[in-house]
Amino acid sequence: MLSVLSVFGLRSHFLVVVTVKEKLTADPDSEIATTSLRVSLICPLGKMRLSVPCRAMTCTHLQCFDATLYLQMNEKKATWVCPVCDKKAPYENLIIDGYGMSVY
């Protein structure tokens, strides 16, 4: 499952950077400007450093979780819920973060 996700679910480094820039300039009418975003290198599931950073396409956050651990957990008990925002995150909606792969 992870090998298929690595080939077909990889979001390029460039697209992730564009997404981050969009989040930083999301509301031009706001008087408060966001100048930075903080993302943890620790997986919210296993509390260990991310090895394969991933998130669902339907998630609006940038925080990743570890794809390997997420897939293992859903093999045992298939809930397919994002550990960051609690939205549905089925396998077919998962993407690997290309930027995160270069950072993590």
N, C-alpha and C positions, 0 to 999 in steps of 0.2 A: 504494500500500500504506500509506503514512504517513497519507494523508488518511482512509482507512477506520479505521485504528488511532486517529486523533485523535478520531473520532466515537464509535466503539463500544468502544474500549479505554481510555477515560479514567477513572481512579479519582479521585474527588472529593477536594478538599482536606480535607474533614471526615473521610473514611474513612482517609486517610493519617495524620492526627493521631491518630485512635483506635488505629491499628496501632502507632504509635510509643509511645503511652501503655501499650498492652498489653505491648510489649517491655520497657518500663521496670519494669513490675510483674509480670513473667513468673513468677517463682518466689517466692511469699510466704514459704516455709519457709527460704529462703536467708538466711544471716547477712550476706551481702554485698549491699548495695543499689546498683543502677545508677541514677545520677542524671543521666546525660547519654549521648548517643550521638553519635559523630562520623561525618559523611558528607562525602565529598569532592565538590567542584564540578567536578572533572576527570574526564573519561570514561576508564575503564581501557583502552578500545580505541585511541582516537586521541590520548590525552594532551592533550586540549584541553578548554576549558570546555564543559559540557553545553548543548545547545540544546533538545533534546526529551528530558527525563529519562524513562527507562523501565526496567522490570524484568519478569520473568516472574511470574505469579501463584503459581507453584510455588516460587519463591525465598523463603527465610526472612530474607534480609538486607534492609537498607533502602537500601544503596548502589545508585545508578542507573547506567545506561550510556546513551549517546546513541542514540536510536531510529533516526535517519537513517543514521548510520554503521553500526549493526548490520544494518539492512536492506540497505544497499549491499554490505556484506561477504558477506552470505548470498546475494545475487544472483549473486556471482562463484563462491562455493564454499559450498554449503548445508550448514553444520554445525549451526546452530541450537543452540548451546551458550552458556550464560550466561558472559560474560567475567569475572564476579566469583566465582562459586562452581562453575563447570564442570558444572552440571546442565543437562539438556535444557531449552531455552527456545524452543519452536516459535512461529511467528508468532501462532497462535490463542491462545496463553497470555500474550502480551505485554500490559502495561498501561502507560499513560502516567501518571506520578505528578503529580497535580493540585497537591499541595503543592510539589513540586519545580519545577513550572512557575512558581509565584509567587515562588520563591526564586531560581531560576537565571535 
